[in-house]
Amino acid sequence: MKNHLLLASLLGTGLFFTGCQKALDDVAVQSVASVADGKKVPTSYQAVNIDLIRVEVSQDNNDNTSNWTTLAGVQPGLRDLLQTGSSNSPLLTSSGFQTGTVKQLRLVLGAGSTIVLANGQVLPLDTPSGQTSGLKVKVNQATSSGVPYSVLIAIDADRQVVARGNGTYGLKPVLDGTLIIGAGRERNSGQ
């Protein structure tokens, strides 16, 4: 009799804890889904405009990027990063590169960078350190003096643009770029 009572007690306790765990799992899953549903962000943007003031280039012989020089012949103005990934509309074109390896470009930006949401709303775009030390573009490609190079930047706005909970938008501070020989037509979105 004691064995039956002990067995029934253990079985009841096991079922109780299993049922409680299942209920807790259901609640936990629902709360995670609710948090994720509350943070929906636009899946596309019409434009990601940067206010380009000047471009600096690092062509150090080693991995150090301490020597920066201003790249000649670059026109300041707004550039839509969503349109700068092809040779037909590069971010910029310049013959000002020296012979060597371009490690990085630094895009020094003004205060006029904006983002155009899918619904057409234009909002300021925060570019951390873009106005001081510049938006970094990793390149690591060889160049020759006097040759015109186009700088291409293809971004995935859904990854590179950060939609913050307070309704503001920021751009991650490091992008990947490519240099190609040839002079494409710069794509100024403000002209």
C-alpha positions as a printed Julia matrix, in Angstrom:
191×3 Matrix{Float64}:
  0.0    0.0     0.0
  2.83   2.36    0.89
  4.51   1.56   -2.44
  1.34   2.42   -4.38
  0.96   5.66   -2.46
  4.63   6.56   -3.02
  4.38   5.72   -6.74
  1.2    7.76   -7.15
  2.79  10.67   -5.31
  5.91  10.62   -7.5
  3.83  10.33  -10.67
  1.62  13.24   -9.62
  4.63  15.42   -8.77
  6.26  14.66  -12.12
  3.1   15.57  -14.03
  2.74  18.77  -12.0
  6.28  19.97  -12.81
  5.98  18.98  -16.46
  2.73  20.93  -16.77
  4.24  23.98  -15.05
  7.3   23.91  -17.3
  5.07  23.69  -20.39
  3.06  26.69  -19.17
  6.28  28.65  -18.51
  7.62  27.77  -21.96
  4.41  29.01  -23.58
  4.58  32.31  -21.68
  8.27  32.79  -22.47
  7.79  32.2   -26.18
  4.89  34.63  -26.3
  6.81  37.39  -24.52
  9.81  37.05  -26.86
  7.5   37.19  -29.88
  5.79  40.27  -28.46
  9.12  42.07  -28.05
 10.15  41.15  -31.59
  6.78  42.27  -32.99
  7.1   45.62  -31.21
 10.41  46.42  -32.94
  9.39  46.11  -36.56
 11.53  48.34  -38.77
 11.11  49.25  -42.42
 12.57  46.61  -44.69
 13.55  49.09  -47.37
 14.57  52.68  -47.8
 14.23  54.97  -50.81
 17.56  56.73  -50.18
 20.49  56.84  -47.76
 22.02  60.28  -48.4
 25.39  61.3   -47.0
 26.51  64.93  -47.02
 30.06  64.53  -48.38
 32.43  67.39  -47.52
 35.79  65.82  -48.42
 37.53  62.46  -48.85
 40.77  61.48  -47.17
 42.86  58.49  -48.16
 45.3   56.28  -46.24
 48.02  54.71  -48.36
 50.44  53.64  -45.62
 53.0   50.96  -46.47
 52.07  48.87  -43.45
 48.77  48.09  -41.74
 48.87  51.41  -39.92
 46.36  54.03  -41.08
 47.85  57.07  -39.4
 48.77  59.07  -42.52
 45.75  60.67  -44.17
 45.81  62.96  -47.19
 42.9   64.78  -48.8
 41.91  63.29  -52.14
 41.96  65.94  -54.86
 39.19  66.52  -57.37
 36.25  65.27  -55.33
 33.11  67.41  -55.51
 31.3   67.87  -52.2
 27.55  67.26  -52.04
 24.87  64.73  -51.24
 25.46  61.13  -52.32
 22.81  58.41  -52.16
 24.64  55.29  -50.97
 21.93  53.1   -52.5
 23.02  54.36  -55.94
 26.82  54.13  -55.59
 27.44  50.45  -56.27
 27.96  50.48  -60.04
 30.44  51.96  -62.49
 27.6   54.03  -63.97
 27.06  55.88  -60.69
 30.1   55.65  -58.38
 30.36  57.43  -55.06
 33.19  59.48  -56.53
 35.85  59.48  -59.24
 39.37  60.84  -58.8
 42.82  60.75  -60.39
 44.33  61.89  -57.08
 45.41  58.48  -55.79
 49.15  57.86  -55.47
 50.94  54.68  -56.52
 50.61  52.19  -53.68
 47.85  50.45  -51.78
 44.78  52.3   -50.6
 43.95  50.9   -47.17
 40.96  53.03  -46.31
 39.03  56.07  -47.35
 37.6   58.46  -44.82
 34.45  60.28  -45.9
 34.22  63.49  -43.87
 30.56  64.44  -43.71
 28.52  67.54  -43.07
 25.36  67.84  -41.01
 22.98  67.3   -43.94
 22.9   63.49  -44.15
 19.36  62.11  -44.45
 17.43  58.91  -44.92
 14.28  58.59  -47.01
 11.99  55.92  -45.6
  9.9   53.6   -47.76
  6.87  55.87  -47.17
  8.79  58.93  -48.49
  9.42  60.51  -45.09
 12.82  62.27  -44.93
 14.62  62.11  -41.59
 18.09  63.12  -40.38
 20.69  60.33  -40.59
 23.13  60.12  -37.71
 26.63  59.2   -38.85
 28.74  58.5   -35.76
 32.09  60.27  -36.09
 31.2   61.12  -39.71
 31.65  64.84  -39.06
 34.89  64.48  -37.12
 37.03  61.48  -38.07
 34.86  60.44  -41.02
 32.87  57.47  -42.22
 35.39  54.68  -42.9
 35.46  52.8   -46.2
 37.68  49.69  -46.22
 39.33  49.26  -49.63
 42.8   47.61  -49.49
 43.53  47.83  -53.24
 46.56  48.81  -55.32
 46.48  52.07  -57.29
 48.71  53.94  -59.75
 49.35  57.7   -59.84
 47.42  59.74  -62.39
 44.91  56.98  -63.2
 41.23  57.83  -62.71
 39.56  55.47  -60.22
 35.9   55.22  -59.37
 34.96  54.37  -55.8
 32.01  51.99  -55.55
 30.11  51.32  -52.36
 27.28  48.81  -52.39
 25.46  48.76  -49.08
 22.72  46.6   -47.66
 20.64  49.32  -46.04
 18.76  46.83  -43.9
 22.09  45.87  -42.29
 24.0   49.18  -42.45
 21.2   51.49  -41.26
 20.29  51.24  -37.6
 16.68  52.06  -36.75
 16.64  53.14  -33.11
 13.71  52.78  -30.75
 13.36  56.56  -30.39
 12.56  57.05  -34.1
 16.04  58.13  -35.17
 18.28  56.44  -37.71
 22.04  55.94  -37.79
 24.57  54.6   -40.26
 27.18  52.08  -39.13
 30.61  53.76  -39.22
 32.49  51.27  -41.46
 31.59  50.36  -45.04
 33.25  48.2   -47.69
 34.35  49.78  -50.96
 35.91  48.85  -54.27
 38.11  50.84  -56.66
 37.75  50.35  -60.4
 39.75  52.0   -63.16
 37.71  54.43  -65.17
 35.79  57.57  -64.74
 32.1   57.08  -64.07
 29.66  59.89  -63.48
 29.38  60.79  -59.8
 25.86  60.51  -58.49
 25.03  63.65  -56.49
 21.51  63.28  -55.15
 21.19  66.96  -54.34
 21.9   68.27  -57.84
